[in-house]
Amino acid sequence: MSRTHRFLGGLSFGYLQQILVIVAGLWLTPFFLQRLGQHDYGLWLILTQITAYLGLLDLGVVGLLPRETAYVMGREGVESAELTRLVGHTVRVVFLQLPVVSVCAGVVWLLGRRMWASAQFPLSVILLVFIAMFPFRIFPAVLQGLQDLAFLARAQIASWSAGTVAAVALVFQGHGLLALAMSWAVTQIASTIICFYRVKRKFPSVLPTRYLGHFDQTAAFNRLKKGAWISASQIAQILTMGSDMLLIGKLLGAGATVPYSCTGKLAGVLANKPQMMMQTAFPALSELRTSGTKASIRRATMALGQAMLAVSGAVGCLVLSVNRQFVGWWIGPNQYGGTLLTLLIVAAMLVRHWNLTFTYSLFCFGHERRLAITGLADGCVSIIASTILIPLIGVIGAPIGMLAGTCLVNIPSNLIALSREMDVSPRILVTSSGNWLFRFVMAGAIGMGLARVWNPQNLVSVTTLAVAAGTVYMTLLIPVIFREPLGSYIRPRLSILPPQLQKMFPAVAD
């Protein structure tokens, strides 16, 4: 199976999961708000961001494993002793980290029980399950590196479904925040069991046959050193993308996180579509680095950038067109944060997605140190700007602060590094997005104009408006989609269409 087929298989099931999450979320969020209340649900949103910080305790060792697995796969294939040694060595390093993880989790519990007394038991469940499952996160990481992406997406669907059913059942029984914590635990445990079974069944040669082999202290130090940069990048990512509600909750109160979260919910859920594209593709890019030419790497990277912006723009147009009506129908107009907040959330999403194409490409090329330093600088600027702006102008200060960090720090640095790696000028990387940006602005303005004139009030009319806005955007974007190098990946997939439909795309005949 080719890299492209593995990528498309993983992406299709990943998108299916996101559709399920969206459909379930339409009902679950108002259900949780009604059953838990605005304060407790806002508290849960804060706790979920704390779990993201807990994931940093592995010092990047697990985050490094998919790329290293893909490197070995590109050089020697799946049936290699080097891959077995890599997995065995990673297991040893992760288990050595477990005592430190336990101590840190205990500190988090002590601090959390003082700040949020009502969340003491839910936080205890989260921390205990996190400690127990910490060493076993290597299994989904190995599957990602081996590009078993379709199965990995199916496993995520199954574990998410189990957790969602548990959440609904336990909330109905009146367990409150503890119900959501238990459902989170069910999701983590189910995912671990499914991924372990897959590795043992399909890739048994990957697992060490003896007790993890000889422990090389020098190799462990080098892995921790590399992983430290990955961990620093993960800290930066959380600072820039996962601290907004923590800051709003601290500066404006937990209740203020709910309208902010509801206004950004549609963009946040749909933003995973283009982001998932890069997450799915990066093992293949890593493998390509060891088995392909520089020209093929440049071609694949630029094609992914085009696809990323195309999908991100579609999400942006949809959110700009229907967000006010969607939030009003879904939760109620009192939970909508306003048009300006929507515009800023969409702008921050588009800028992050554009930068994400640079970030993943540079990571595949081995620039984790540069990414970590740049990301931390971005995170510091974003947090400082948001902390200053939120008390002055309210919740809109959060997306403005995040935009400031990304535009002033991250994008300029990544543009320079990627242009050197790909032997192209930064100007070419920037101007290549000009045609897309012009068409996106036109489509977004048309969509917002339609929403103002039409003002749909029910689900059917909101859906119709979303389809209309998406149609306008895709019609304007067709020339950009079929431009090289992305066009060379799309044209072969359209060959299955009847000739009459192929004529609708003039670039196919080129």
C-alpha positions, 0 to 999 in steps of 0.5 A: 500500500502506497503512502498516499493510500495510507494517508487517505485511509487514515484521513477518511476515518479521521474525518468520520470521527470528527463528523460523529463528534460534531453530531454528538456535540450538538446534543451533548453540550446543552445536555451537560449545561442543563445537568451540570450548570454553567459553573461546573461545565466551565470548570470541566473545560478548565480541567480538560486543559489541565490534562493537556499539560499533564501530557508534557511529563513524558519529556517528548519521548512518546512524541518523538516515537512516530517520527523515529519509527517512520525513519526506520521504516523508510530505511529498513522496513517493518521487519527490522531489528532496529525498530524492535530496539527502538520500541524496547528502548523507548519503553524503558525510558518511559517507565523510568519517568513514571516515578517523576510523573506520579510525584508531579500528578500528586502536586497537581492534585494538591493544588487543584483541590485548593482551587476547585474543591468541587472538582477534587474527586474528578481530578483524582480520577483523571490523575490516577488513570493518567498515571496508570496509562502513561507507559502504554501511550507508546502503542498508538505512537508506534501505529502512527509511525507505522502508518496504520492510520485507518485502524488508528482512526477506527480505534479512536472512534471506538474509544470515543464512543465508549467514553461518550456512552459512559458520560451520558449514562453517568450524568443521567445518574446524577454523578456530575463532574465525576461522570465526565471524569469517568468517561474520560478514563473510559476513553483512555483505557479503551484506546490503550487496549485496542492499540496494544492488541493491534500491535501485538496481532499485526506487528508482533516483530515490533515488540521486544521478545526479551525483557526490553534488551540492554539499556544503553544509557548514552542512547537514553540520554540522547533520546531524552535530549531530543525529546526535551525539545519535543516537550518544549514544543508541546509546551509552546503549543499549549501556551498558544492554543490551550491556555485561552480558557485558563486565562479567561477563567482566571481573569474573568471567572469560570462562567465567562469561559462558556460563551467564549467556548460556545462561540468558538465551538464550531470553529474549534471542532471543524478546525481539526479537519485541516489539522488532522491532514497534517497529523496524518501526513507527517509519518509519510513525510518523515519516511520520505525524508529517508527514502525520497529525493529533495525534489519529491519532499519539496513537492509533497510539502507544498502540495500539503500546504495548498490542501491545508489552506483550501480546507482551512478556508472552507472551515473559515467561510462556513463559520463566518456564515452561520456561527451566530445562527448556529450558536443561537439555535444550539445553545441560545443567543445569550451564549454567542460572543459576537461577530467580532469574536467570531472574526478573530477566532477565524483569523487566529485559526487560519493563521495557525493552520498556515503556520502548521504546514511550516511546523510539521514540515520542519519537524519532519526535517529534524528541526525540533530544537528551532521549533521549540525555541520559536514556539516558546517565544511565540507562547510567551508573547501570546500569553503576555498579550492575552493577559494584558488585553483580556482585563481591558477588552474582555474575551476578544483579548484572547484571540488577539493575543494568540494572533500577535504571537503567531504573526510576530514570532512563529511565522517569520522564523519558520518561513526562513527555515523552511525556505532554506530547507526547500531551496526556495525564497520566503517570498515564494512561500508567502505569495503562493498563498495570495490567490487562495487568500483573495478567493477566501476573502471574497467567499467569506464576505459573500457568506456573511452578506447572505447571513445578514440578508437571510438570517436563518432561524432553524437547523434546515435553513442554517444548513442550507446557508452553510451549503451555499457558502461552501459552494461559493467558496469551492467554485472560486477555489477550483483553479487554485486546487488544481494548480501544481503541485497539488493538482498532480495528486488530485487528478488521478483520483478524479479518473474514476468519475465519468467523462462528463463530470471530469469536464467540469474540471478543466485542469484535469485535461492539462 
